[in-house]
Amino acid sequence: MARQSDWKKLAGRRVELCKGGQLVRTGFVQEVLDSSDVLWLEAEGFRQRTMIDKSMGFTIRPVQDHSLN
């Protein structure tokens, strides 16, 4: 799946968070700031709600929902 540069389009979607080519986390995007430079991944299991800023160098990719095919 392609890298997503416009984070506003990711609101409400499940995504992969990668850094240095390694998968760091998956989760649902709960909120994206109007500037599209910051998003929040919702809390899931033992993981707390997490703020991700574009300046952190992460690659964000939407996860395809195979259950819809």
N, CA, C and O atoms as a Tripos MOL2 file, in Angstrom:
@<TRIPOS>MOLECULE
protein
  276   275    69     0     0
PROTEIN
NO_CHARGES

@<TRIPOS>ATOM
      1 N           0.8470   -1.1760    0.0000 N.3       1 MET1
      2 CA          0.0000    0.0000    0.0000 C.3       1 MET1
      3 C           0.8900    1.2360    0.0000 C.2       1 MET1
      4 O           1.9390    1.2570    0.6440 O.2       1 MET1
      5 N           0.4720    2.2430   -0.7120 N.am      2 ALA2
      6 CA          1.2800    3.4520   -0.8900 C.3       2 ALA2
      7 C           1.3020    4.3190    0.3630 C.2       2 ALA2
      8 O           0.3780    4.3030    1.1770 O.2       2 ALA2
      9 N           2.3780    5.0650    0.4880 N.am      3 ARG3
     10 CA          2.5340    6.0220    1.5870 C.3       3 ARG3
     11 C           1.4950    7.1230    1.4300 C.2       3 ARG3
     12 O           1.2050    7.5550    0.3150 O.2       3 ARG3
     13 N           0.9450    7.5670    2.5280 N.am      4 GLN4
     14 CA         -0.0760    8.6190    2.5050 C.3       4 GLN4
     15 C           0.5350    9.9130    2.9980 C.2       4 GLN4
     16 O           0.9680   10.0030    4.1460 O.2       4 GLN4
     17 N           0.5730   10.9380    2.1180 N.am      5 SER5
     18 CA          1.1580   12.2210    2.5230 C.3       5 SER5
     19 C           0.1040   13.1870    3.0640 C.2       5 SER5
     20 O           0.4250   14.0450    3.8870 O.2       5 SER5
     21 N          -1.1520   13.0620    2.6150 N.am      6 ASP6
     22 CA         -2.2290   13.9080    3.1270 C.3       6 ASP6
     23 C          -2.9240   13.1570    4.2570 C.2       6 ASP6
     24 O          -3.8210   12.3480    4.0200 O.2       6 ASP6
     25 N          -2.5050   13.4320    5.4710 N.am      7 TRP7
     26 CA         -3.0070   12.6830    6.6160 C.3       7 TRP7
     27 C          -4.4910   12.9070    6.8730 C.2       7 TRP7
     28 O          -5.1120   12.0790    7.5390 O.2       7 TRP7
     29 N          -5.0850   13.9830    6.3770 N.am      8 LYS8
     30 CA         -6.5230   14.2270    6.5970 C.3       8 LYS8
     31 C          -7.3540   13.0750    6.0450 C.2       8 LYS8
     32 O          -8.4190   12.7640    6.5790 O.2       8 LYS8
     33 N          -6.8780   12.4460    4.9870 N.am      9 LYS9
     34 CA         -7.6130   11.3430    4.3620 C.3       9 LYS9
     35 C          -7.5720   10.0650    5.1960 C.2       9 LYS9
     36 O          -8.2710    9.0990    4.8870 O.2       9 LYS9
     37 N          -6.7640   10.0560    6.2420 N.am     10 LEU10
     38 CA         -6.6100    8.8610    7.0670 C.3      10 LEU10
     39 C          -7.5510    8.8120    8.2650 C.2      10 LEU10
     40 O          -7.6430    7.7790    8.9280 O.2      10 LEU10
     41 N          -8.2440    9.8920    8.5540 N.am     11 ALA11
     42 CA         -9.1430    9.9320    9.7110 C.3      11 ALA11
     43 C         -10.1530    8.7880    9.6320 C.2      11 ALA11
     44 O         -10.8240    8.6050    8.6170 O.2      11 ALA11
     45 N         -10.2500    8.0180   10.7260 N.am     12 GLY12
     46 CA        -11.1910    6.9100   10.7960 C.3      12 GLY12
     47 C         -10.7100    5.6200   10.1590 C.2      12 GLY12
     48 O         -11.4460    4.6330   10.1390 O.2      12 GLY12
     49 N          -9.4960    5.6080    9.6420 N.am     13 ARG13
     50 CA         -8.9720    4.4190    8.9610 C.3      13 ARG13
     51 C          -7.9290    3.7100    9.8140 C.2      13 ARG13
     52 O          -7.2780    4.3190   10.6620 O.2      13 ARG13
     53 N          -7.7860    2.4210    9.5750 N.am     14 ARG14
     54 CA         -6.7180    1.6410   10.2040 C.3      14 ARG14
     55 C          -5.4530    1.8650    9.3840 C.2      14 ARG14
     56 O          -5.4900    1.8290    8.1540 O.2      14 ARG14
     57 N          -4.3340    2.0970   10.0690 N.am     15 VAL15
     58 CA         -3.0800    2.4050    9.3870 C.3      15 VAL15
     59 C          -1.9220    1.5960    9.9660 C.2      15 VAL15
     60 O          -2.0020    1.0420   11.0620 O.2      15 VAL15
     61 N          -0.8390    1.5500    9.1810 N.am     16 GLU16
     62 CA          0.4450    1.0310    9.6320 C.3      16 GLU16
     63 C           1.3680    2.2120    9.8430 C.2      16 GLU16
     64 O           1.4220    3.1220    9.0160 O.2      16 GLU16
     65 N           2.0840    2.2010   10.9360 N.am     17 LEU17
     66 CA          3.0570    3.2330   11.2700 C.3      17 LEU17
     67 C           4.4330    2.5740   11.1630 C.2      17 LEU17
     68 O           4.7410    1.6480   11.9120 O.2      17 LEU17
     69 N           5.2650    3.0590   10.2190 N.am     18 CYS18
     70 CA          6.5780    2.4670    9.9750 C.3      18 CYS18
     71 C           7.6720    3.5130   10.1220 C.2      18 CYS18
     72 O           7.4520    4.7040    9.9000 O.2      18 CYS18
     73 N           8.8540    3.0410   10.5020 N.am     19 LYS19
     74 CA         10.0230    3.9160   10.5780 C.3      19 LYS19
     75 C          11.2410    3.0840   10.1990 C.2      19 LYS19
     76 O          11.4480    1.9900   10.7230 O.2      19 LYS19
     77 N          12.0440    3.6190    9.2810 N.am     20 GLY20
     78 CA         13.2240    2.8850    8.8290 C.3      20 GLY20
     79 C          12.8790    1.5650    8.1740 C.2      20 GLY20
     80 O          13.6550    0.6120    8.2430 O.2      20 GLY20
     81 N          11.7100    1.5020    7.5340 N.am     21 GLY21
     82 CA         11.2740    0.2830    6.8700 C.3      21 GLY21
     83 C          10.7160   -0.7810    7.7990 C.2      21 GLY21
     84 O          10.3470   -1.8620    7.3410 O.2      21 GLY21
     85 N          10.6470   -0.4990    9.0940 N.am     22 GLN22
     86 CA         10.1450   -1.4580   10.0780 C.3      22 GLN22
     87 C           8.7720   -1.0440   10.6000 C.2      22 GLN22
     88 O           8.5390    0.1230   10.9140 O.2      22 GLN22
     89 N           7.8760   -2.0110   10.6860 N.am     23 LEU23
     90 CA          6.5540   -1.7590   11.2470 C.3      23 LEU23
     91 C           6.6880   -1.4740   12.7360 C.2      23 LEU23
     92 O           7.2600   -2.2710   13.4800 O.2      23 LEU23
     93 N           6.1550   -0.3330   13.1660 N.am     24 VAL24
     94 CA          6.2140    0.0750   14.5700 C.3      24 VAL24
     95 C           4.8920   -0.2090   15.2770 C.2      24 VAL24
     96 O           4.8680   -0.6480   16.4270 O.2      24 VAL24
     97 N           3.7990    0.0490   14.5710 N.am     25 ARG25
     98 CA          2.4810   -0.0820   15.1930 C.3      25 ARG25
     99 C           1.4070   -0.0410   14.1220 C.2      25 ARG25
    100 O           1.6090    0.5250   13.0470 O.2      25 ARG25
    101 N           0.2750   -0.6370   14.4160 N.am     26 THR26
    102 CA         -0.9330   -0.4350   13.6260 C.3      26 THR26
    103 C          -1.9710    0.1730   14.5530 C.2      26 THR26
    104 O          -1.8780    0.0380   15.7730 O.2      26 THR26
    105 N          -2.9510    0.8380   13.9780 N.am     27 GLY27
    106 CA         -4.0030    1.4170   14.7980 C.3      27 GLY27
    107 C          -4.9730    2.2300   13.9720 C.2      27 GLY27
    108 O          -4.7830    2.4220   12.7710 O.2      27 GLY27
    109 N          -6.0190    2.7070   14.6330 N.am     28 PHE28
    110 CA         -7.0240    3.5370   13.9790 C.3      28 PHE28
    111 C          -6.7090    5.0020   14.2170 C.2      28 PHE28
    112 O          -6.4010    5.4110   15.3360 O.2      28 PHE28
    113 N          -6.7920    5.7890   13.1510 N.am     29 VAL29
    114 CA         -6.5720    7.2310   13.2600 C.3      29 VAL29
    115 C          -7.8410    7.8420   13.8330 C.2      29 VAL29
    116 O          -8.8930    7.8320   13.1950 O.2      29 VAL29
    117 N          -7.7310    8.3660   15.0260 N.am     30 GLN30
    118 CA         -8.8710    8.9460   15.7210 C.3      30 GLN30
    119 C          -9.1210   10.3790   15.2830 C.2      30 GLN30
    120 O         -10.2670   10.8070   15.1530 O.2      30 GLN30
    121 N          -8.0420   11.1170   15.0570 N.am     31 GLU31
    122 CA         -8.1750   12.5490   14.7620 C.3      31 GLU31
    123 C          -6.9430   13.0240   14.0010 C.2      31 GLU31
    124 O          -5.8360   12.5360   14.2280 O.2      31 GLU31
    125 N          -7.1450   13.9880   13.0870 N.am     32 VAL32
    126 CA         -6.0480   14.6420   12.3700 C.3      32 VAL32
    127 C          -6.2420   16.1420   12.5230 C.2      32 VAL32
    128 O          -7.3340   16.6580   12.2840 O.2      32 VAL32
    129 N          -5.1880   16.8420   12.9200 N.am     33 LEU33
    130 CA         -5.2830   18.2990   13.0460 C.3      33 LEU33
    131 C          -5.5230   18.9370   11.6850 C.2      33 LEU33
    132 O          -5.1600   18.3700   10.6550 O.2      33 LEU33
    133 N          -6.1340   20.1150   11.6810 N.am     34 ASP34
    134 CA         -6.4240   20.8260   10.4330 C.3      34 ASP34
    135 C          -5.1750   21.0550    9.5920 C.2      34 ASP34
    136 O          -5.2520   21.0800    8.3640 O.2      34 ASP34
    137 N          -4.0340   21.2210   10.2360 N.am     35 SER35
    138 CA         -2.7730   21.4430    9.5140 C.3      35 SER35
    139 C          -2.3050   20.1790    8.7990 C.2      35 SER35
    140 O          -1.4220   20.2500    7.9440 O.2      35 SER35
    141 N          -2.8730   19.0360    9.1290 N.am     36 SER36
    142 CA         -2.5210   17.7330    8.5720 C.3      36 SER36
    143 C          -1.0940   17.3090    8.9270 C.2      36 SER36
    144 O          -0.5410   16.4120    8.2900 O.2      36 SER36
    145 N          -0.4950   17.9430    9.9350 N.am     37 ASP37
    146 CA          0.8660   17.6080   10.3580 C.3      37 ASP37
    147 C           0.8980   16.6950   11.5750 C.2      37 ASP37
    148 O           1.9470   16.1450   11.9110 O.2      37 ASP37
    149 N          -0.2400   16.5320   12.2360 N.am     38 VAL38
    150 CA         -0.3120   15.7240   13.4550 C.3      38 VAL38
    151 C          -1.5640   14.8610   13.3980 C.2      38 VAL38
    152 O          -2.6350   15.3230   13.0030 O.2      38 VAL38
    153 N          -1.4130   13.5950   13.7990 N.am     39 LEU39
    154 CA         -2.5810   12.7300   13.9350 C.3      39 LEU39
    155 C          -2.5120   12.0180   15.2710 C.2      39 LEU39
    156 O          -1.4560   11.9130   15.8950 O.2      39 LEU39
    157 N          -3.6670   11.5330   15.6890 N.am     40 TRP40
    158 CA         -3.7810   10.7750   16.9320 C.3      40 TRP40
    159 C          -4.2390    9.3610   16.5950 C.2      40 TRP40
    160 O          -5.2460    9.1690   15.9120 O.2      40 TRP40
    161 N          -3.4860    8.3690   17.0830 N.am     41 LEU41
    162 CA         -3.9330    6.9840   17.0130 C.3      41 LEU41
    163 C          -4.7090    6.6940   18.2870 C.2      41 LEU41
    164 O          -4.2570    7.0320   19.3810 O.2      41 LEU41
    165 N          -5.8740    6.0700   18.1550 N.am     42 GLU42
    166 CA         -6.6760    5.8090   19.3490 C.3      42 GLU42
    167 C          -6.0460    4.7070   20.1910 C.2      42 GLU42
    168 O          -5.2810    3.8800   19.6920 O.2      42 GLU42
    169 N          -6.3820    4.7130   21.4690 N.am     43 ALA43
    170 CA         -5.8990    3.6860   22.3920 C.3      43 ALA43
    171 C          -6.4220    2.3300   21.9340 C.2      43 ALA43
    172 O          -7.5480    2.2100   21.4520 O.2      43 ALA43
    173 N          -5.5780    1.3100   22.0960 N.am     44 GLU44
    174 CA         -5.9590   -0.0340   21.6670 C.3      44 GLU44
    175 C          -5.2000   -1.0450   22.5220 C.2      44 GLU44
    176 O          -3.9690   -1.0460   22.5480 O.2      44 GLU44
    177 N          -5.9330   -1.8960   23.2150 N.am     45 GLY45
    178 CA         -5.2820   -2.8650   24.0930 C.3      45 GLY45
    179 C          -4.4980   -2.1540   25.1860 C.2      45 GLY45
    180 O          -5.0360   -1.3040   25.8940 O.2      45 GLY45
    181 N          -3.2290   -2.5050   25.3180 N.am     46 PHE46
    182 CA         -2.3800   -1.8770   26.3430 C.3      46 PHE46
    183 C          -1.7640   -0.5660   25.8650 C.2      46 PHE46
    184 O          -1.1080    0.1240   26.6450 O.2      46 PHE46
    185 N          -1.9620   -0.2160   24.6080 N.am     47 ARG47
    186 CA         -1.3550    1.0030   24.0590 C.3      47 ARG47
    187 C          -2.2390    2.2140   24.2940 C.2      47 ARG47
    188 O          -3.4480    2.1800   24.0640 O.2      47 ARG47
    189 N          -1.6130    3.2770   24.7550 N.am     48 GLN48
    190 CA         -2.3390    4.5150   25.0060 C.3      48 GLN48
    191 C          -2.5770    5.2700   23.7020 C.2      48 GLN48
    192 O          -1.9410    5.0030   22.6820 O.2      48 GLN48
    193 N          -3.4990    6.2100   23.7620 N.am     49 ARG49
    194 CA         -3.7020    7.1280   22.6440 C.3      49 ARG49
    195 C          -2.3600    7.8000   22.3610 C.2      49 ARG49
    196 O          -1.6830    8.2530   23.2830 O.2      49 ARG49
    197 N          -1.9760    7.8640   21.0830 N.am     50 THR50
    198 CA         -0.6380    8.3230   20.7270 C.3      50 THR50
    199 C          -0.6890    9.4300   19.6870 C.2      50 THR50
    200 O          -1.3870    9.3190   18.6790 O.2      50 THR50
    201 N           0.0600   10.5000   19.9420 N.am     51 MET51
    202 CA          0.1790   11.5980   18.9870 C.3      51 MET51
    203 C           1.3800   11.3330   18.0810 C.2      51 MET51
    204 O           2.4680   11.0080   18.5570 O.2      51 MET51
    205 N           1.1710   11.4750   16.7710 N.am     52 ILE52
    206 CA          2.2390   11.3020   15.7870 C.3      52 ILE52
    207 C           2.3620   12.5960   14.9940 C.2      52 ILE52
    208 O           1.3810   13.0810   14.4300 O.2      52 ILE52
    209 N           3.5620   13.1510   14.9510 N.am     53 ASP53
    210 CA          3.8520   14.3800   14.2090 C.3      53 ASP53
    211 C           4.6720   14.0120   12.9750 C.2      53 ASP53
    212 O           5.5540   13.1570   13.0520 O.2      53 ASP53
    213 N           4.3890   14.6490   11.8380 N.am     54 LYS54
    214 CA          5.1280   14.3470   10.6090 C.3      54 LYS54
    215 C           6.6260   14.5170   10.7780 C.2      54 LYS54
    216 O           7.4010   13.8030   10.1410 O.2      54 LYS54
    217 N           7.0530   15.4470   11.6250 N.am     55 SER55
    218 CA          8.4850   15.6940   11.8070 C.3      55 SER55
    219 C           9.2020   14.5170   12.4730 C.2      55 SER55
    220 O          10.4320   14.4900   12.5070 O.2      55 SER55
    221 N           8.4530   13.5440   13.0020 N.am     56 MET56
    222 CA          9.0550   12.3790   13.6540 C.3      56 MET56
    223 C           9.6330   11.3830   12.6470 C.2      56 MET56
    224 O          10.3690   10.4740   13.0290 O.2      56 MET56
    225 N           9.3020   11.5510   11.3630 N.am     57 GLY57
    226 CA          9.8810   10.7090   10.3200 C.3      57 GLY57
    227 C           9.1930    9.3770   10.0820 C.2      57 GLY57
    228 O           9.7760    8.4830    9.4680 O.2      57 GLY57
    229 N           7.9670    9.2290   10.5550 N.am     58 PHE58
    230 CA          7.2310    7.9920   10.3250 C.3      58 PHE58
    231 C           6.5950    7.9880    8.9390 C.2      58 PHE58
    232 O           6.2640    9.0380    8.3890 O.2      58 PHE58
    233 N           6.4330    6.8060    8.3940 N.am     59 THR59
    234 CA          5.6490    6.5950    7.1880 C.3      59 THR59
    235 C           4.3180    6.0050    7.6370 C.2      59 THR59
    236 O           4.2840    5.0490    8.4110 O.2      59 THR59
    237 N           3.2330    6.5770    7.1510 N.am     60 ILE60
    238 CA          1.8940    6.1090    7.5070 C.3      60 ILE60
    239 C           1.2420    5.5520    6.2490 C.2      60 ILE60
    240 O           1.2000    6.2100    5.2100 O.2      60 ILE60
    241 N           0.7320    4.3190    6.3610 N.am     61 ARG61
    242 CA          0.0530    3.6940    5.2270 C.3      61 ARG61
    243 C          -1.2850    3.1440    5.6820 C.2      61 ARG61
    244 O          -1.3670    2.4900    6.7220 O.2      61 ARG61
    245 N          -2.3440    3.4060    4.9060 N.am     62 PRO62
    246 CA         -3.6280    2.7990    5.2480 C.3      62 PRO62
    247 C          -3.5510    1.2860    5.0570 C.2      62 PRO62
    248 O          -2.8860    0.8020    4.1420 O.2      62 PRO62
    249 N          -4.2280    0.5530    5.9180 N.am     63 VAL63
    250 CA         -4.2890   -0.8990    5.8300 C.3      63 VAL63
    251 C          -5.5420   -1.2600    5.0590 C.2      63 VAL63
    252 O          -6.6370   -0.8100    5.3960 O.2      63 VAL63
    253 N          -5.3830   -2.0640    4.0330 N.am     64 GLN64
    254 CA         -6.5250   -2.4850    3.2310 C.3      64 GLN64
    255 C          -7.3640   -3.4660    4.0310 C.2      64 GLN64
    256 O          -6.8340   -4.3910    4.6460 O.2      64 GLN64
    257 N          -8.6730   -3.2600    4.0220 N.am     65 ASP65
    258 CA         -9.6010   -4.1490    4.7260 C.3      65 ASP65
    259 C          -9.9800   -5.2870    3.7870 C.2      65 ASP65
    260 O         -10.8210   -5.1120    2.9050 O.2      65 ASP65
    261 N          -9.3640   -6.4530    3.9710 N.am     66 HIS66
    262 CA         -9.6060   -7.5970    3.0980 C.3      66 HIS66
    263 C         -10.9920   -8.2010    3.2990 C.2      66 HIS66
    264 O         -11.4570   -8.9630    2.4500 O.2      66 HIS66
    265 N         -11.6550   -7.8790    4.3950 N.am     67 SER67
    266 CA        -12.9850   -8.4320    4.6400 C.3      67 SER67
    267 C         -14.0240   -7.8570    3.6900 C.2      67 SER67
    268 O         -15.1190   -8.4040    3.5600 O.2      67 SER67
    269 N         -13.6850   -6.7470    3.0220 N.am     68 LEU68
    270 CA        -14.6260   -6.1230    2.0910 C.3      68 LEU68
    271 C         -14.5380   -6.7190    0.6970 C.2      68 LEU68
    272 O         -15.3920   -6.4290   -0.1420 O.2      68 LEU68
    273 N         -13.5400   -7.5380    0.4240 N.am     69 ASN69
    274 CA        -13.3550   -8.1280   -0.9170 C.3      69 ASN69
    275 C         -14.1060   -9.4200   -1.0460 C.2      69 ASN69
    276 O         -14.0660  -10.0540   -2.1000 O.2      69 ASN69
@<TRIPOS>BOND
     1     1     2 1
     2     2     3 1
     3     3     4 2
     4     3     5 am
     5     5     6 1
     6     6     7 1
     7     7     8 2
     8     7     9 am
     9     9    10 1
    10    10    11 1
    11    11    12 2
    12    11    13 am
    13    13    14 1
    14    14    15 1
    15    15    16 2
    16    15    17 am
    17    17    18 1
    18    18    19 1
    19    19    20 2
    20    19    21 am
    21    21    22 1
    22    22    23 1
    23    23    24 2
    24    23    25 am
    25    25    26 1
    26    26    27 1
    27    27    28 2
    28    27    29 am
    29    29    30 1
    30    30    31 1
    31    31    32 2
    32    31    33 am
    33    33    34 1
    34    34    35 1
    35    35    36 2
    36    35    37 am
    37    37    38 1
    38    38    39 1
    39    39    40 2
    40    39    41 am
    41    41    42 1
    42    42    43 1
    43    43    44 2
    44    43    45 am
    45    45    46 1
    46    46    47 1
    47    47    48 2
    48    47    49 am
    49    49    50 1
    50    50    51 1
    51    51    52 2
    52    51    53 am
    53    53    54 1
    54    54    55 1
    55    55    56 2
    56    55    57 am
    57    57    58 1
    58    58    59 1
    59    59    60 2
    60    59    61 am
    61    61    62 1
    62    62    63 1
    63    63    64 2
    64    63    65 am
    65    65    66 1
    66    66    67 1
    67    67    68 2
    68    67    69 am
    69    69    70 1
    70    70    71 1
    71    71    72 2
    72    71    73 am
    73    73    74 1
    74    74    75 1
    75    75    76 2
    76    75    77 am
    77    77    78 1
    78    78    79 1
    79    79    80 2
    80    79    81 am
    81    81    82 1
    82    82    83 1
    83    83    84 2
    84    83    85 am
    85    85    86 1
    86    86    87 1
    87    87    88 2
    88    87    89 am
    89    89    90 1
    90    90    91 1
    91    91    92 2
    92    91    93 am
    93    93    94 1
    94    94    95 1
    95    95    96 2
    96    95    97 am
    97    97    98 1
    98    98    99 1
    99    99   100 2
   100    99   101 am
   101   101   102 1
   102   102   103 1
   103   103   104 2
   104   103   105 am
   105   105   106 1
   106   106   107 1
   107   107   108 2
   108   107   109 am
   109   109   110 1
   110   110   111 1
   111   111   112 2
   112   111   113 am
   113   113   114 1
   114   114   115 1
   115   115   116 2
   116   115   117 am
   117   117   118 1
   118   118   119 1
   119   119   120 2
   120   119   121 am
   121   121   122 1
   122   122   123 1
   123   123   124 2
   124   123   125 am
   125   125   126 1
   126   126   127 1
   127   127   128 2
   128   127   129 am
   129   129   130 1
   130   130   131 1
   131   131   132 2
   132   131   133 am
   133   133   134 1
   134   134   135 1
   135   135   136 2
   136   135   137 am
   137   137   138 1
   138   138   139 1
   139   139   140 2
   140   139   141 am
   141   141   142 1
   142   142   143 1
   143   143   144 2
   144   143   145 am
   145   145   146 1
   146   146   147 1
   147   147   148 2
   148   147   149 am
   149   149   150 1
   150   150   151 1
   151   151   152 2
   152   151   153 am
   153   153   154 1
   154   154   155 1
   155   155   156 2
   156   155   157 am
   157   157   158 1
   158   158   159 1
   159   159   160 2
   160   159   161 am
   161   161   162 1
   162   162   163 1
   163   163   164 2
   164   163   165 am
   165   165   166 1
   166   166   167 1
   167   167   168 2
   168   167   169 am
   169   169   170 1
   170   170   171 1
   171   171   172 2
   172   171   173 am
   173   173   174 1
   174   174   175 1
   175   175   176 2
   176   175   177 am
   177   177   178 1
   178   178   179 1
   179   179   180 2
   180   179   181 am
   181   181   182 1
   182   182   183 1
   183   183   184 2
   184   183   185 am
   185   185   186 1
   186   186   187 1
   187   187   188 2
   188   187   189 am
   189   189   190 1
   190   190   191 1
   191   191   192 2
   192   191   193 am
   193   193   194 1
   194   194   195 1
   195   195   196 2
   196   195   197 am
   197   197   198 1
   198   198   199 1
   199   199   200 2
   200   199   201 am
   201   201   202 1
   202   202   203 1
   203   203   204 2
   204   203   205 am
   205   205   206 1
   206   206   207 1
   207   207   208 2
   208   207   209 am
   209   209   210 1
   210   210   211 1
   211   211   212 2
   212   211   213 am
   213   213   214 1
   214   214   215 1
   215   215   216 2
   216   215   217 am
   217   217   218 1
   218   218   219 1
   219   219   220 2
   220   219   221 am
   221   221   222 1
   222   222   223 1
   223   223   224 2
   224   223   225 am
   225   225   226 1
   226   226   227 1
   227   227   228 2
   228   227   229 am
   229   229   230 1
   230   230   231 1
   231   231   232 2
   232   231   233 am
   233   233   234 1
   234   234   235 1
   235   235   236 2
   236   235   237 am
   237   237   238 1
   238   238   239 1
   239   239   240 2
   240   239   241 am
   241   241   242 1
   242   242   243 1
   243   243   244 2
   244   243   245 am
   245   245   246 1
   246   246   247 1
   247   247   248 2
   248   247   249 am
   249   249   250 1
   250   250   251 1
   251   251   252 2
   252   251   253 am
   253   253   254 1
   254   254   255 1
   255   255   256 2
   256   255   257 am
   257   257   258 1
   258   258   259 1
   259   259   260 2
   260   259   261 am
   261   261   262 1
   262   262   263 1
   263   263   264 2
   264   263   265 am
   265   265   266 1
   266   266   267 1
   267   267   268 2
   268   267   269 am
   269   269   270 1
   270   270   271 1
   271   271   272 2
   272   271   273 am
   273   273   274 1
   274   274   275 1
   275   275   276 2
@<TRIPOS>SUBSTRUCTURE
     1 MET1         2 RESIDUE 1 A MET
     2 ALA2         6 RESIDUE 1 A ALA
     3 ARG3        10 RESIDUE 1 A ARG
     4 GLN4        14 RESIDUE 1 A GLN
     5 SER5        18 RESIDUE 1 A SER
     6 ASP6        22 RESIDUE 1 A ASP
     7 TRP7        26 RESIDUE 1 A TRP
     8 LYS8        30 RESIDUE 1 A LYS
     9 LYS9        34 RESIDUE 1 A LYS
    10 LEU10       38 RESIDUE 1 A LEU
    11 ALA11       42 RESIDUE 1 A ALA
    12 GLY12       46 RESIDUE 1 A GLY
    13 ARG13       50 RESIDUE 1 A ARG
    14 ARG14       54 RESIDUE 1 A ARG
    15 VAL15       58 RESIDUE 1 A VAL
    16 GLU16       62 RESIDUE 1 A GLU
    17 LEU17       66 RESIDUE 1 A LEU
    18 CYS18       70 RESIDUE 1 A CYS
    19 LYS19       74 RESIDUE 1 A LYS
    20 GLY20       78 RESIDUE 1 A GLY
    21 GLY21       82 RESIDUE 1 A GLY
    22 GLN22       86 RESIDUE 1 A GLN
    23 LEU23       90 RESIDUE 1 A LEU
    24 VAL24       94 RESIDUE 1 A VAL
    25 ARG25       98 RESIDUE 1 A ARG
    26 THR26      102 RESIDUE 1 A THR
    27 GLY27      106 RESIDUE 1 A GLY
    28 PHE28      110 RESIDUE 1 A PHE
    29 VAL29      114 RESIDUE 1 A VAL
    30 GLN30      118 RESIDUE 1 A GLN
    31 GLU31      122 RESIDUE 1 A GLU
    32 VAL32      126 RESIDUE 1 A VAL
    33 LEU33      130 RESIDUE 1 A LEU
    34 ASP34      134 RESIDUE 1 A ASP
    35 SER35      138 RESIDUE 1 A SER
    36 SER36      142 RESIDUE 1 A SER
    37 ASP37      146 RESIDUE 1 A ASP
    38 VAL38      150 RESIDUE 1 A VAL
    39 LEU39      154 RESIDUE 1 A LEU
    40 TRP40      158 RESIDUE 1 A TRP
    41 LEU41      162 RESIDUE 1 A LEU
    42 GLU42      166 RESIDUE 1 A GLU
    43 ALA43      170 RESIDUE 1 A ALA
    44 GLU44      174 RESIDUE 1 A GLU
    45 GLY45      178 RESIDUE 1 A GLY
    46 PHE46      182 RESIDUE 1 A PHE
    47 ARG47      186 RESIDUE 1 A ARG
    48 GLN48      190 RESIDUE 1 A GLN
    49 ARG49      194 RESIDUE 1 A ARG
    50 THR50      198 RESIDUE 1 A THR
    51 MET51      202 RESIDUE 1 A MET
    52 ILE52      206 RESIDUE 1 A ILE
    53 ASP53      210 RESIDUE 1 A ASP
    54 LYS54      214 RESIDUE 1 A LYS
    55 SER55      218 RESIDUE 1 A SER
    56 MET56      222 RESIDUE 1 A MET
    57 GLY57      226 RESIDUE 1 A GLY
    58 PHE58      230 RESIDUE 1 A PHE
    59 THR59      234 RESIDUE 1 A THR
    60 ILE60      238 RESIDUE 1 A ILE
    61 ARG61      242 RESIDUE 1 A ARG
    62 PRO62      246 RESIDUE 1 A PRO
    63 VAL63      250 RESIDUE 1 A VAL
    64 GLN64      254 RESIDUE 1 A GLN
    65 ASP65      258 RESIDUE 1 A ASP
    66 HIS66      262 RESIDUE 1 A HIS
    67 SER67      266 RESIDUE 1 A SER
    68 LEU68      270 RESIDUE 1 A LEU
    69 ASN69      274 RESIDUE 1 A ASN
